[in-house]
Amino acid sequence: MVTTIDSPFRYPTEEEARKAKRNAYYREWRRKKRLKEKKGQWGGKRKGAGRKKKVIEIFKFNLNKIQEKNLRELGEGSVKAGIQKLIDQHV
């Protein structure tokens, strides 16, 4: 005769797991609100800790059709590549 032993571990149901996940999210949200942290903050708790943000500068150009056509020819169909080649030539 084989006897079975009940598992000593209690596994949460789907609803309990969902509630626990939601509670953890709101607990973290309230902590950040209380400490006045931004939600998407980079870095750690110490000053200077964490990943450094990349410096990316975005430029906007107003080009007429002739300038666009010349840059496309220079960049072999790509205005972006044409601008890069033009900058490389003059630097």
N, C-alpha and C positions, 0 to 999 in steps of 0.2 A: 504494500500500500504506500502510495506517494502522497506526502503532505506538502502543501504549498505555504510559503511564508509571504505575508503581505510586504510590499515594498516599504521601507522605513522613510522614504522620501516622498514628500507631497508636492506634486507638480501642479502649477496653477492652470486653471482653465483658460480658454482663449479670452474670455471677457475679463478675467482677473489680470491677465498679462497686458491686455489693451489698456485697462485702467491704470496699471502700474507704470506703463510707458507714458501715458498722458500725464499722470501725476509728476513723473520725473521731469518731463518737459516744462510744465508750469512751475515746478519748484526751481528749476534753472532760470526760467524767465523772470520769476520774482526776485531771485538773487541778483541777477544782472540789473534789474530795474532798481533795486535797493542800492546797489553799488554804483549806479549810473554808468554802466558799461554799455558799449554799443553791441548789438547782437552779433554782427559779423566782425568782431574785433580780432585783429591779428596779434600774435605774440602771447607771452606768458604773463605771470603776475608781477615779476620783477621788471624794473625799468631797463629797457634795452634787450629784453629776452624775446625770443620768438623769431619768426621768419621776417626778414626785411622786405619791405614792399619794393617792387621793381619800379624804376622811374621810367615811365613811358610818356612821351610827349606826342600829342595829336595835333596835326596841322590841317587846316582846311584851305583849299585853293579854289579860287574862282578862275576857271579856264574858259577861253572862248574855243570855238570849234577848230581853228587852225592850230592853237597850242595843244589841244587834246590830240589832234591827228599827228602832230610832230612827236609828241611823247609816246603815242602808241607805236609809231614807226621805230623810234629809238628803243623802246622796250619790247619789240617784236610782238605787239598785240596787247600788251599790258601797260596801262598808264603808271601803275605803281613801279614796275620795273624800269620804265622810261625815266621817271623822276629819280630813282636810285642811280641809274647810269649817268644821268646829267649831273647829279651831285658828285659822284665819283670822278667824273672828268674834270670838274672844276675845283676839287679839293686836293 
